[in-house]
Amino acid sequence: MLQQAFNGLVGGAFYALLALGLAVIFGMLGVVNFAHGAFYMLGAFGAYILLSSFGVNFWVALIAVPLVLGLLGVLLERLLIRRLVQLDPLYNFLLTFGISLILQDLVRRQYGVQSQPYPRPSELSGSLNLGLFTYPAYQVFVLVVAVLVCAGAWVVLTRTRVGMIVRAATERPELTRALGIDVARWVTPVFGFGIALAGLAGVLAAPMRAVNPLMGGDLIIIVFAVVVIGGLGSIFGSVTAAFGIGLITALGNLYLPTISQTLVFILMAAVLLWRPAGLFGREEALT
């Protein structure tokens, strides 16, 4: 059970990185970024292309790919997203959905639908003794990186002036504008940051999961459920729900395998019936 629970935490690590990016983007722009899963896929393919075509190892890709995708996110927000922010949110939802399909098809056209192999870094190829059981070193590394990134984001958002402005603009944009803070100034870097997190999750996933054009499709549906459960626009709620859902899914695979794939959606329905704004969300987010 403990080993399965640890599997759940590792799975929750990917949910947390993706949900954190979705939460800040939705909170500040009110945009449901359906292309998030495609950027997760691009993160994995970016690491694969750097290794297969240029011989660039995992450690360099872990830094370079999220930075490049973050810059791509900045361009996307500047050129496309910003033009539709003042319109009905459905327009940006359709835009990001279309971008997701375009990115998937471009990658599929070049590499096909067959999964591409990506080796684990040699430094993390063994196992670690965790006391009651041994566990692959790479999975432990993924969990540690995700926790450190989420903790670092929390420190920046709660302990620095810039972070407090971003958090206020994310969770209370109207009030923040009323206090004279230019929220639009922070929109572009926050969107780029959210996309970079998706790219980071993709690079981390490459040695563990099949690198293929559709790898983000199923995952992003679960991540949307995670964000809804945690509360739309709630950064803390999204990360907390991500690790919780990871645990529930893993333990469901052990004890309730017949419904393990639907547990997250059953939980989402139960939470929405109890708290329509999510566990840590605000009722105002619904209006």
C-alpha positions, 0 to 999 in steps of 0.5 A: 500500500505504501509503495502504491501511495508513493506511486500516487504522489509521483503521478500527483507531481505531474498533475501539480505542475500542470495544475499550477500553470493552469490555475495562474493562467485562469486566475489572471486571464480567465482563460481555460487554456486547453492547449496546456496538454499540447505544451506538455507533449511539446516538452517531452518531444523537445527533450527527445529532439534535443537528444536524438538530433543534437545529442543534448542530454536530459539535464540541459533539456530540463532547463532549456525546453521549459525556457523555450516553451515559456517564450513561445507562451509569451508570443502566443499571449501577445499575438493571439490570446490578448486579442480575445480576452475582452470577449466571451471566454468561449472564444479563447477556449476555442482558440486554445483548443484549436492550437492544441489540435494544430500542435498535435497534428504537426508533431504527428505528421513529423513523427507519427503516432508511434511512441518514441523512446527516451532513456533515463539519465544514467545518474538516476537509473538505479533504485533507492532504499526508502526503508520499507521498500526500494523505489526507482531513483528517477521517480523520487527525483521527479517527486522532489523536483515537483515539490521544490518547484511548487514550494518555490512558487509558493515562497515567491507568491507569498513572501515577495512583493512581486509574488503578492502582486501576481497572487492578488492579480490572479485571485482578485483581479478586479480588486487589484485593478481598483487599487491602481495596479496594472494587472495587464503588465503581469499577464504576459509573464504569468502566461509564459510561466504557466506554459513553462511549467507544462514544458517542465512536466513534459521533460520530466515525463519523457523518461517515464512515459511514452513520448507521442503526440497524444500523450497530453490529451488524456492527462489534461482532462484529469488536470482540468478535473483537478483544477475544478476540485481544488477551485478555479483560480486557487493556486494552493487548492490546485496543487493540494488537489493534484497530490490528493487525486494522485493518491486516490487514483493510485490507491483506486488502482490497488483496491477498486481497479474496475472504477479507478479511471473514473474515481477522479470524476466521481470525486469531482461531481461530489465536490461540485455538488457540495461546493460548486466553486471547488474546495478552495475556490471562491463563489465569485469565480463562477460569475 
